[in-house]
Amino acid sequence: MIEKACKQSLIFIMILAWSFSALAAETCGANLKVEELKEYRYILIPGILNELIVHYMTEHRRFLMSKGVPSSQVHRINLSSFAKPDLAVDTLEDAFQEIPRDKAFIFIAHSKGALETLYFLKKHYEQLNIKKIVFIQGPMDGSSMTKLPGEEAFSGVAKFIIEKLELIPYIKDYNRSYGYKRVRHNLSNLYEYPELIKKSLFIESDTNYTKLKWKFKALGSQYVEFFGGAGDGVLMRSDHVPYVLKDDKSLCRWKYNEDHSSLVKAPPWSRSKVKKIRQFMSRVLL
C-alpha cells in the first residue's frame, strides 16, 4: 500500500515537473495576442546569400502582414555575405539611423545574421526598446566547419578550391572570424547583459544525414565523419548557443529537427515549407 502510494506520488511529481518544463519552454516566446502584433517593429536579418535568395525570410514578412502588421513596420536588413561578422555592427548602426524608434523592436535573425545581430545588440541594447530577440541557427560558438581537420578533410575539387582560397589574406581572416576562439572571445562577457539574455531565444537544430537536402550533403557528410552527426547541414547544434551560456539552465532555447534552411526559406509555391514557417512564427510570437 505504501509502495503503491510512493509510486503514485513519484508519477505525479514527474508529470508536474514535465508540465512546468513545457510551460517554461513556451514562455520563451513573445506570447502576444494577434491584435498586439502591430504594436511592434520587426527587424529581419537573414544570413549568407541573402543577396541571391529572393524568398529568404520573405514568408516571415508575409506572415506578419497577414496578421495586420503594416509593411512599413517590417524591416529586412541585408548584410553583405562577404563582410566579416565582426564588422557588421557598423552596417547595422547605419541601417538603424533610418528606422523609427516609436515602437519596441522584435528581432528575428538567422545564421550569420544572428551572430551579427548579437554583436550589434551587445553594443546598443540599452539604447533600444526590445521586446524579443530570436536567434535562429546562428554560429554563436563559431562554425564547426572551422573545426574540421584542415584541407585533408576534403578531396578533389573541394580541396583544390579551399587551398587556393586560403592563399587570399581576406578569405583566411574571414574564415577565422567564424572560428570558435574569436567568437568565444567576442561573447565572453555576455553575462554582463542579463536583460539581453532574458529577452533572447536561441533556436537550435539538427537532423539525420539522410534527411538533408542535396546542397547540405557534402558538408553534412564531413560532420558525420568527424563529429558523429550531420548537424543541420551547415552548423552543428552545439554551435547555436554561445559557449559562455551553454550550461545555463534558465536560457531560452528551442530544439528543432530541421536543416539549416527549413525555418527561414520557403518559396511561395511550396505549401509545406510555407506552412512550416508560419507555424514556427506563430509559436515564436503568439
Secondary structure, 3 states (H helix, E strand, C coil): CHHHHHHHHHHHHHHHHHHHHHHHHHCCCCCCCHHHHHHEEEEEECCCCCCCCCCECHHHHHHHHHCCCCHHHEEECCCCCCCCHHHHHHHHHHHHCCCCCCCEEEEEEECHHHHHHHHHHHHHHHHCCEEEEEEECCCCCCCHHHHCCCHHHCCHHHHHHHHHHCCCHHHHHHHHCCCHHHHHHHCCCHHHCHHHHHCEEEEEECCCHHHCCHHHHHHHHHHHHHHCCCCCCCCCHHHHCCHHHCCCCCCCEEEECCCCCCCCECCCCCHHHHHHHHHHHHHHHC
